[in-house]
Amino acid sequence: MEFFGHIIDGVEVESLDGGRFDVYNPWTREVWAQAAEGGAQDARRAVASARTAFDSGPWPRMGRTERARWIHKLADRMEEKVDELAGYDSTNMAKPLEQAKHDVARSVWNFRFFADHQRDHCGEVFPMDSGHHCYSEFGPAGVVAAISPWNFPLMMASWKIAPAIAWGNTCIIKPSEDTPASVTHLGRLAAEVGFPPGVLNVLNGHGAPAGSSLTADWDVDRVTFTGSSTTGKAVMASAATHLAPVSLELGGKGANIVFDDADLDNAVYWAVEAIFRNAGQICLAGSRLFVQDGIYDEFMKRFVAKAEELQIGDPLAPGTKFSALSSRKHFDKVTGYVAQIEELGGHIYTGGVATDGSWVVRPTVADGLALDAAPYCEEIFGPVCIVNRFTDEAEAVRMANDTRYGLNAMLFTENLSRAHRVSSQLRAGTVWVNCFFIRDLRTPFGGVGDSGVGREGGNFSREFFTEPKAVVMQITR
Ligand code: TXE
């Protein structure tokens, strides 16, 4: 059976007390591996390694071009190992292999982007009328604790590790206890390509004590977290005890608005992607779909037909587009919401819970729920789309914004003025017009309200992962 240890000081190790936990394959529902159960002392060991690497190691002191070269070397290695990395995510969380390969490519790009970004965006110069000249400097912040979720195990981890190490910090990543495989392997690859010890540590284990020990450690200078809104609040409170700045990317309940004048084929294609890709386990999912009256029936007919076409099966089998949910716990959560839909007067067009004992919830489309019904308001984080109709633009905007979350929204229209008008009225960190999931890493990523605190991406990551400094120099006396 495979084992995923901690990577501390560039070496894969067991927990100090030898503790391990089982790792499941959600498609077979069997244990396929074990991982080290990190305790408070293991967390301390990982932080101490990162601290030493930061305080006296070469990483924060090397030239920016050299650091970029190291990170590109890791990215090259990941590309050589794409099958292994994607296979791990696919086995570990039932992500269809094709989607897992896409995630590896996106992870590689995260490393390459931030490697180059830190090399090319290291400061600004401001000539002053007073005869001085002022420049900003972006030095590394120190030790970064990164805590990542299970829905995009490698991609979300890389989104945190890449800017952290690129800007000269050292890092401890704690992957979700549900998906330790690909991130541990990434730590192994970093050691293989010769990263200085302590630059990238991997700590496996549960939220408590592994994660909570990291966030509470006074040697940690930054905390970056992606997960549930509830845990995010605990993480922020813990980091506040030693005033470590936090970046939180939390849940979502994305609105997807389809206007009468939309290109229907395009809108249906993206509506399916937005809620059924990764079995809906995406913070950005289009889980609240608003369709204008004039096209409602036609849209629903096409949307339901496309949802039913998705090939459900073994995530490793060619052609599979949709598979099981990532864990028994998560299956139970999603199943609970599906059960409520009809109890609360909703109508299910297609989908529902598989009856074969698997952890599959089929692509589910429903409407007819009140605007305060739990499956409509709360984050299900599964393949469940709740649809509503609207009559005009103002009503669509009002309904879309009527949520505690505000991570993202989508809108489909061929009317250019409306696209701009509605985009600017939506309370969300990202708005996609006539598309979904496309990112430019230079732009801000994050959410408002219960969807998070802060933004990452491009210069936003630079500001979070560095200690910006102003230097004012007298030029003329
Ligand atoms: O999340 P947690 P869970 C949402 C989604 C999902 C729900 C629960 O709705 O159904 O959250 O998922 C670590 N200190 N999202 O239980 O608890 C934990 O070990 C420090 C949305 O998996 O937030 C894991 O590594 N760390 C989301 C990570 O936090 C702690 C993605 C996330 O776990 C900790 C995932 C603590 N006290 C879930 N407790 C998104 N935004 O994409 C837990 N952790």
Boltz pocket constraint, residues with backbone or C-beta under 6 A from the ligand:
constraints:
  - pocket:
      binder: B
      contacts: [[A, 147], [A, 148], [A, 149], [A, 150], [A, 151], [A, 174], [A, 175], [A, 176], [A, 177], [A, 205], [A, 206], [A, 207], [A, 208], [A, 210], [A, 211], [A, 212], [A, 213], [A, 215], [A, 226], [A, 227], [A, 228], [A, 229], [A, 231], [A, 232], [A, 234], [A, 235], [A, 249], [A, 250], [A, 251], [A, 252], [A, 282], [A, 283], [A, 330], [A, 333], [A, 379], [A, 380], [A, 381]]
      max_distance: 6.0
